[in-house]
């Protein structure tokens, strides 16, 4: 498969999720991404049961190469500068000011390479009263008003995956791609900045738009109520999800599937507005019915009536679904220490070709000999293995 970013060289000096995710999104499109890590320990996300290859690290570091450099050492700083001169993109997610202390600030690197697209990811922005605060996924979700939409008031606790981290990495890659397109016209790079707060506020755009236009502060059940979304337990203890939205044909199909043809004769359910107003009553009705048959039986009935639904899978089940198998979502590559490594492929296809080729996340410093040592030789330094 032809990679659309083939020939683009990316240096990623990222840790944890936001920076590595941005690098991975570019790597998935074919960019050559070189991950620069600290000697000895590498990205803190590597640490796992005494090793350096955690599931967290594996998630965001496929399709990359790894080199180890300590930019505080003059000899390593010189190698770093040579890498920068030949790069198209540099990505970091340090706290504001840290890159400058490491000799990796935007002005210095772009002086070395005016074509460089320099991407700085932060928690709260590069300037302002909160710029220096530490930020992790939950912090950004809370500050952007997104977490309030996820927490069930009856059982308030943080739920779900690291959305803010992953989405910030996605927005960073989006900004880098825009800067690369512009550079194709102008020949000069850009400084791309994105913070977790900005990314999550934009991701939470629907809630802010409702507030700006209608002074409505949305809660965790606002969207599910309007979209008419439900999760229902079946007789076998498995769950199913429905998203009924607006078209009346879907509701008629559901009425047929549950064998309640006079469902809409009930004033509580006779219109979309009535169903929204009486959603708790409808949940109670559907809940009692769905517990009478297995999930497989309900899926067959709902599919026959063209009702928008899906089994509420766990990760073990999802890849067994015939459609997931047809789309070849699960892909694998040789593990660097033997055996097979598995992941989910990029969702983007070009000209009908799926991204089925993948390389496993690298072991720490796996590419020192191929990438760093030739530079050391040119600079008159001993090879990495001899240091």
Buried (B, 14 or more C-beta within 10 A) or exposed (E): EEBEBEEBBBBBBBBBBBBBBBBBBBBBBBBBBBBBBBBEEBBEBBBEEEEBBBEBBBBBBBBBBBBBBBBEEEBBBBBBBBBBEEBBBBBBBBBBEEBEEBBBBBEBBBEBBEBBBBBBBBBBBBEEEBBEBEBBBBBBBBBBBBBBBEBEEEEEEEEEEBBBBBBBBBBBBBBBBEBBEBBEEEEEBBBBBBBBBBBBBEBBEEBBEBEEEEEEEBEBBBBEBBEBBBEBBBEEEBBBBBBBEEEEEBBBBBBBBBEBEEBBEBEBBEEBEBBEBBBEBBEEBBEEBBEEBBBEBBBEBBEEBEBBBBBBBEEEEBEEBEEBEEEEBBBBBEBBEEEEBBBBBBEEEEEEEBBEEBBBBBBBBBBBEEBBBEBBEEEEBEEBEEE
